[in-house]
C-alpha cells in the first residue's frame, strides 16, 4: 500500500498544477499562515482569561498550516518545466 500513497500525492499535486496552482502560491500561503498565526497569538493576549486558551489553540492550529502549505509549494515546483540556465559569452 505504501507505493500508492506516493502516487496519490503525485496525482493530487499534478491536478493542482493543471488547474493553475504554482509553487509561489504555496510558499506565499505558508508565509501568510505564519503572519495570521502571529496575529491571532497577539489577539489572544487581549481577550479575557476564560477565552484565552481557546484563542491560543486557534493560533497554534493556524500555525500548523505553514509547513503543509510550504511542502505543497515544493511539490508543485516538481511539475514546472525546467529552465535551461543561460550562459553569457
VMD Tcl script that draws the C-alpha trace (Angstrom):
set ca {
  {0.00 0.00 0.00}
  {2.85 2.42 0.54}
  {3.64 2.92 -3.16}
  {0.04 4.01 -3.77}
  {0.39 6.78 -1.21}
  {3.24 8.42 -3.13}
  {1.42 8.02 -6.41}
  {-1.73 9.52 -4.92}
  {0.21 12.54 -3.67}
  {1.75 12.97 -7.11}
  {-1.69 12.81 -8.75}
  {-3.07 15.44 -6.36}
  {-0.24 17.91 -6.99}
  {-0.40 17.26 -10.72}
  {-4.11 18.06 -10.69}
  {-3.47 21.24 -8.68}
  {-0.80 22.26 -11.18}
  {-3.18 21.69 -14.11}
  {-5.84 23.95 -12.62}
  {-3.32 26.75 -12.16}
  {-1.69 26.35 -8.75}
  {2.01 27.26 -8.73}
  {4.82 26.86 -6.23}
  {4.89 30.53 -5.26}
  {1.24 30.28 -4.23}
  {2.01 27.54 -1.72}
  {5.03 29.38 -0.36}
  {3.13 32.67 -0.13}
  {0.25 30.96 1.63}
  {2.68 29.43 4.13}
  {4.13 32.85 4.92}
  {0.60 34.23 5.22}
  {-0.29 31.44 7.65}
  {2.70 32.38 9.81}
  {1.57 36.01 9.80}
  {-2.01 35.02 10.64}
  {-0.75 32.81 13.46}
  {1.26 35.67 14.95}
  {-1.73 37.99 14.62}
  {-4.05 35.51 16.32}
  {-1.49 34.91 19.06}
  {-1.22 38.64 19.77}
  {-5.00 38.96 19.73}
  {-5.25 36.03 22.17}
  {-3.39 38.14 24.71}
  {-6.14 40.80 24.58}
  {-9.12 38.54 25.38}
  {-10.22 37.70 28.89}
  {-8.75 34.79 30.80}
  {-11.73 32.49 30.18}
  {-11.39 32.57 26.40}
  {-7.61 32.90 26.18}
  {-6.98 29.15 25.98}
  {-9.33 28.76 23.02}
  {-7.77 31.75 21.24}
  {-4.26 30.38 21.78}
  {-5.29 26.95 20.45}
  {-6.72 28.63 17.36}
  {-3.41 30.43 16.77}
  {-1.45 27.18 17.15}
  {-3.85 25.39 14.78}
  {-3.32 28.02 12.09}
  {0.44 27.85 12.72}
  {0.39 24.17 11.77}
  {-0.81 25.05 8.27}
  {2.51 26.66 7.29}
  {4.64 23.50 6.87}
  {1.88 21.77 4.93}
  {1.43 24.68 2.54}
  {5.19 25.08 2.10}
  {5.59 21.41 1.18}
  {2.68 21.67 -1.25}
  {4.56 24.51 -2.93}
  {7.69 22.37 -3.11}
  {5.67 19.51 -4.65}
  {4.16 21.87 -7.22}
  {7.65 23.03 -8.18}
  {8.40 19.49 -9.37}
  {5.69 19.84 -12.03}
  {7.04 23.06 -13.52}
  {9.16 22.72 -16.64}
  {12.89 23.02 -16.04}
  {14.51 26.13 -17.38}
  {17.87 25.83 -19.01}
  {20.46 28.15 -17.49}
  {21.57 30.98 -19.72}
  {25.26 31.32 -20.35}
  {26.82 34.65 -21.13}
  {29.65 34.78 -23.57}
}
mol new
graphics top color blue
foreach p $ca { graphics top sphere $p radius 0.5 }
foreach p [lrange $ca 0 end-1] q [lrange $ca 1 end] { graphics top cylinder $p $q radius 0.2 }
display resetview
